[in-house]
Amino acid sequence: MAAAKTRSAALPRTAEDQAAPVFDSQRIVTEISPFLRIAHQITGRVRLKLDAAAFDVPALRNGGGERLKKMFCALPGVRGFALNPLARSCIVEYDSAVIPDAAWPDLLAGRRSPAAATLLDLLAGAAPTPVPTHRKEQSS
């Protein structure tokens, strides 16, 4: 029963949600990223572990779980989100054509990569930065 819900089913858009500043999501991620780590990742799905200290960050102190859910589900390309507060983990299901798989580890490691920039742009509500795709060279 802990299956991730789709964005539309999980978060009906209200006038309050639409009026909230988009920058807030970027600020929240910046503040909590030192307390996040990737527990597991496959294409289109990442499980993040949250240190207990993440909920001491002012942005998450009151209603942190709901705020995280709203933040992630509002991102273009996110298909689902599930939070397990007892395990202090969450699962984000996403479209890897919109959010590159490398975005999560790069962002959390503080690497300034095109993939991390794409995720930051999405968090800021800007048009995503194109991420170059690497193709295998064909031998002639």
Phi and psi restraints in degrees (value plus and minus 20) as a CYANA .aco file:
   2 ALA   PHI    -109.2   -69.2
   2 ALA   PSI      -1.2    38.8
   3 ALA   PHI     -84.0   -44.0
   3 ALA   PSI     124.2   164.2
   4 ALA   PHI     -89.1   -49.1
   4 ALA   PSI     123.5   163.5
   5 LYS   PHI    -118.5   -78.5
   5 LYS   PSI     137.4   177.4
   6 THR   PHI     -91.9   -51.9
   6 THR   PSI     141.5   181.5
   7 ARG   PHI     -79.2   -39.2
   7 ARG   PSI     -65.0   -25.0
   8 SER   PHI     -87.1   -47.1
   8 SER   PSI     -55.8   -15.8
   9 ALA   PHI     -95.9   -55.9
   9 ALA   PSI     -54.7   -14.7
  10 ALA   PHI     -97.6   -57.6
  10 ALA   PSI     -56.3   -16.3
  11 LEU   PHI    -155.9  -115.9
  11 LEU   PSI      73.5   113.5
  12 PRO   PHI     -86.0   -46.0
  12 PRO   PSI     115.3   155.3
  13 ARG   PHI     -97.2   -57.2
  13 ARG   PSI     103.4   143.4
  14 THR   PHI    -130.3   -90.3
  14 THR   PSI     146.7   186.7
  15 ALA   PHI     -80.1   -40.1
  15 ALA   PSI     -56.1   -16.1
  16 GLU   PHI     -84.4   -44.4
  16 GLU   PSI     -62.4   -22.4
  17 ASP   PHI     -82.7   -42.7
  17 ASP   PSI     -62.8   -22.8
  18 GLN   PHI     -90.6   -50.6
  18 GLN   PSI     -47.5    -7.5
  19 ALA   PHI    -103.2   -63.2
  19 ALA   PSI     -35.7     4.3
  20 ALA   PHI     -84.3   -44.3
  20 ALA   PSI     121.4   161.4
  21 PRO   PHI     -85.8   -45.8
  21 PRO   PSI     114.2   154.2
  22 VAL   PHI     -87.9   -47.9
  22 VAL   PSI     -53.5   -13.5
  23 PHE   PHI     -77.3   -37.3
  23 PHE   PSI     -47.1    -7.1
  24 ASP   PHI     -73.1   -33.1
  24 ASP   PSI     -61.7   -21.7
  25 SER   PHI     -81.4   -41.4
  25 SER   PSI     -62.8   -22.8
  26 GLN   PHI     -85.1   -45.1
  26 GLN   PSI     -60.4   -20.4
  27 ARG   PHI     -84.7   -44.7
  27 ARG   PSI     -62.7   -22.7
  28 ILE   PHI     -81.3   -41.3
  28 ILE   PSI     -67.6   -27.6
  29 VAL   PHI     -82.7   -42.7
  29 VAL   PSI     -61.1   -21.1
  30 THR   PHI     -81.3   -41.3
  30 THR   PSI     -60.9   -20.9
  31 GLU   PHI     -93.3   -53.3
  31 GLU   PSI     -55.2   -15.2
  32 ILE   PHI    -116.3   -76.3
  32 ILE   PSI     -31.2     8.8
  33 SER   PHI     -75.7   -35.7
  33 SER   PSI     -53.3   -13.3
  34 PRO   PHI     -84.9   -44.9
  34 PRO   PSI     -36.3     3.7
  35 PHE   PHI    -125.1   -85.1
  35 PHE   PSI     -12.5    27.5
  36 LEU   PHI    -131.0   -91.0
  36 LEU   PSI     127.4   167.4
  37 ARG   PHI    -166.7  -126.7
  37 ARG   PSI     134.4   174.4
  38 ILE   PHI    -104.9   -64.9
  38 ILE   PSI     102.1   142.1
  39 ALA   PHI    -108.1   -68.1
  39 ALA   PSI     -54.3   -14.3
  40 HIS   PHI    -183.5  -143.5
  40 HIS   PSI     124.6   164.6
  41 GLN   PHI    -168.1  -128.1
  41 GLN   PSI     114.1   154.1
  42 ILE   PHI    -150.1  -110.1
  42 ILE   PSI     148.3   188.3
  43 THR   PHI     -75.0   -35.0
  43 THR   PSI     102.9   142.9
  44 GLY   PHI      62.6   102.6
  44 GLY   PSI     -13.8    26.2
  45 ARG   PHI    -174.2  -134.2
  45 ARG   PSI     111.5   151.5
  46 VAL   PHI    -155.4  -115.4
  46 VAL   PSI     116.6   156.6
  47 ARG   PHI    -128.4   -88.4
  47 ARG   PSI     101.3   141.3
  48 LEU   PHI    -125.8   -85.8
  48 LEU   PSI     118.0   158.0
  49 LYS   PHI    -121.7   -81.7
  49 LYS   PSI     117.9   157.9
  50 LEU   PHI    -131.5   -91.5
  50 LEU   PSI     105.4   145.4
  51 ASP   PHI     -86.6   -46.6
  51 ASP   PSI     131.2   171.2
  52 ALA   PHI     -76.4   -36.4
  52 ALA   PSI     -51.9   -11.9
  53 ALA   PHI     -84.8   -44.8
  53 ALA   PSI     -38.9     1.1
  54 ALA   PHI     -79.5   -39.5
  54 ALA   PSI     -53.7   -13.7
  55 PHE   PHI    -102.6   -62.6
  55 PHE   PSI     -21.2    18.8
  56 ASP   PHI    -110.1   -70.1
  56 ASP   PSI     -31.9     8.1
  57 VAL   PHI     -85.9   -45.9
  57 VAL   PSI     111.8   151.8
  58 PRO   PHI     -70.1   -30.1
  58 PRO   PSI     -57.0   -17.0
  59 ALA   PHI     -84.9   -44.9
  59 ALA   PSI     -42.9    -2.9
  60 LEU   PHI    -134.5   -94.5
  60 LEU   PSI     -24.4    15.6
  61 ARG   PHI     -74.2   -34.2
  61 ARG   PSI     -67.8   -27.8
  62 ASN   PHI    -125.1   -85.1
  62 ASN   PSI      95.3   135.3
  63 GLY   PHI      50.9    90.9
  63 GLY   PSI      15.4    55.4
  64 GLY   PHI     -77.0   -37.0
  64 GLY   PSI     -64.1   -24.1
  65 GLY   PHI     -84.0   -44.0
  65 GLY   PSI     -63.8   -23.8
  66 GLU   PHI     -87.2   -47.2
  66 GLU   PSI     -58.0   -18.0
  67 ARG   PHI     -84.8   -44.8
  67 ARG   PSI     -62.3   -22.3
  68 LEU   PHI     -81.4   -41.4
  68 LEU   PSI     -64.6   -24.6
  69 LYS   PHI     -79.9   -39.9
  69 LYS   PSI     -67.7   -27.7
  70 LYS   PHI     -82.1   -42.1
  70 LYS   PSI     -62.4   -22.4
  71 MET   PHI     -82.1   -42.1
  71 MET   PSI     -71.1   -31.1
  72 PHE   PHI     -89.7   -49.7
  72 PHE   PSI     -60.8   -20.8
  73 CYS   PHI     -89.6   -49.6
  73 CYS   PSI     -40.4    -0.4
  74 ALA   PHI    -100.6   -60.6
  74 ALA   PSI     -33.2     6.8
  75 LEU   PHI     -91.7   -51.7
  75 LEU   PSI     111.8   151.8
  76 PRO   PHI     -78.7   -38.7
  76 PRO   PSI     117.0   157.0
  77 GLY   PHI      74.7   114.7
  77 GLY   PSI     -34.7     5.3
  78 VAL   PHI    -102.8   -62.8
  78 VAL   PSI     104.6   144.6
  79 ARG   PHI    -116.4   -76.4
  79 ARG   PSI     -46.8    -6.8
  80 GLY   PHI    -185.9  -145.9
  80 GLY   PSI     140.2   180.2
  81 PHE   PHI    -169.4  -129.4
  81 PHE   PSI     114.7   154.7
  82 ALA   PHI    -157.0  -117.0
  82 ALA   PSI     111.9   151.9
  83 LEU   PHI    -134.0   -94.0
  83 LEU   PSI     113.4   153.4
  84 ASN   PHI    -136.9   -96.9
  84 ASN   PSI      73.2   113.2
  85 PRO   PHI     -83.2   -43.2
  85 PRO   PSI     -53.3   -13.3
  86 LEU   PHI     -86.5   -46.5
  86 LEU   PSI     -57.5   -17.5
  87 ALA   PHI    -107.8   -67.8
  87 ALA   PSI     -25.9    14.1
  88 ARG   PHI      31.1    71.1
  88 ARG   PSI      31.1    71.1
  89 SER   PHI    -161.2  -121.2
  89 SER   PSI     140.0   180.0
  90 CYS   PHI    -163.4  -123.4
  90 CYS   PSI     133.9   173.9
  91 ILE   PHI    -136.3   -96.3
  91 ILE   PSI     110.4   150.4
  92 VAL   PHI    -136.3   -96.3
  92 VAL   PSI     100.6   140.6
  93 GLU   PHI    -121.6   -81.6
  93 GLU   PSI     110.9   150.9
  94 TYR   PHI    -164.5  -124.5
  94 TYR   PSI     142.0   182.0
  95 ASP   PHI    -106.2   -66.2
  95 ASP   PSI      92.8   132.8
  96 SER   PHI     -91.9   -51.9
  96 SER   PSI     -27.8    12.2
  97 ALA   PHI     -98.9   -58.9
  97 ALA   PSI     -40.8    -0.8
  98 VAL   PHI    -119.2   -79.2
  98 VAL   PSI     -65.8   -25.8
  99 ILE   PHI    -134.3   -94.3
  99 ILE   PSI      88.9   128.9
 100 PRO   PHI     -82.2   -42.2
 100 PRO   PSI     125.1   165.1
 101 ASP   PHI     -77.3   -37.3
 101 ASP   PSI     -54.3   -14.3
 102 ALA   PHI     -91.1   -51.1
 102 ALA   PSI     -33.6     6.4
 103 ALA   PHI     -81.1   -41.1
 103 ALA   PSI     -62.2   -22.2
 104 TRP   PHI     -84.8   -44.8
 104 TRP   PSI     -75.8   -35.8
 105 PRO   PHI     -85.3   -45.3
 105 PRO   PSI     -55.8   -15.8
 106 ASP   PHI     -85.9   -45.9
 106 ASP   PSI     -65.5   -25.5
 107 LEU   PHI     -82.9   -42.9
 107 LEU   PSI     -66.0   -26.0
 108 LEU   PHI     -90.0   -50.0
 108 LEU   PSI     -45.2    -5.2
 109 ALA   PHI    -108.3   -68.3
 109 ALA   PSI     -23.6    16.4
 110 GLY   PHI      57.3    97.3
 110 GLY   PSI      -2.3    37.7
 111 ARG   PHI    -100.2   -60.2
 111 ARG   PSI     115.2   155.2
 112 ARG   PHI    -110.2   -70.2
 112 ARG   PSI      56.0    96.0
 113 SER   PHI    -126.8   -86.8
 113 SER   PSI     142.7   182.7
 114 PRO   PHI     -78.8   -38.8
 114 PRO   PSI     -55.2   -15.2
 115 ALA   PHI     -85.8   -45.8
 115 ALA   PSI     -65.9   -25.9
 116 ALA   PHI     -84.1   -44.1
 116 ALA   PSI     -57.6   -17.6
 117 ALA   PHI     -83.1   -43.1
 117 ALA   PSI     -56.5   -16.5
 118 THR   PHI     -81.5   -41.5
 118 THR   PSI     -66.6   -26.6
 119 LEU   PHI     -85.8   -45.8
 119 LEU   PSI     -61.8   -21.8
 120 LEU   PHI     -82.7   -42.7
 120 LEU   PSI     -59.4   -19.4
 121 ASP   PHI     -82.9   -42.9
 121 ASP   PSI     -61.9   -21.9
 122 LEU   PHI     -84.1   -44.1
 122 LEU   PSI     -60.5   -20.5
 123 LEU   PHI     -84.2   -44.2
 123 LEU   PSI     -54.4   -14.4
 124 ALA   PHI    -104.3   -64.3
 124 ALA   PSI     -27.4    12.6
 125 GLY   PHI      64.0   104.0
 125 GLY   PSI      -9.6    30.4
 126 ALA   PHI    -109.3   -69.3
 126 ALA   PSI     146.7   186.7
 127 ALA   PHI     -84.7   -44.7
 127 ALA   PSI     112.8   152.8
 128 PRO   PHI     -84.1   -44.1
 128 PRO   PSI     125.5   165.5
 129 THR   PHI     -93.9   -53.9
 129 THR   PSI     109.1   149.1
 130 PRO   PHI     -81.3   -41.3
 130 PRO   PSI     118.6   158.6
 131 VAL   PHI    -127.1   -87.1
 131 VAL   PSI     103.8   143.8
 132 PRO   PHI     -84.9   -44.9
 132 PRO   PSI     118.3   158.3
 133 THR   PHI    -117.0   -77.0
 133 THR   PSI     121.7   161.7
 134 HIS   PHI    -120.5   -80.5
 134 HIS   PSI     102.2   142.2
 135 ARG   PHI    -128.7   -88.7
 135 ARG   PSI     124.2   164.2
 136 LYS   PHI     -87.9   -47.9
 136 LYS   PSI     113.7   153.7
 137 GLU   PHI     -95.4   -55.4
 137 GLU   PSI     115.5   155.5
 138 GLN   PHI    -105.6   -65.6
 138 GLN   PSI     114.8   154.8
 139 SER   PHI    -103.8   -63.8
 139 SER   PSI     116.6   156.6
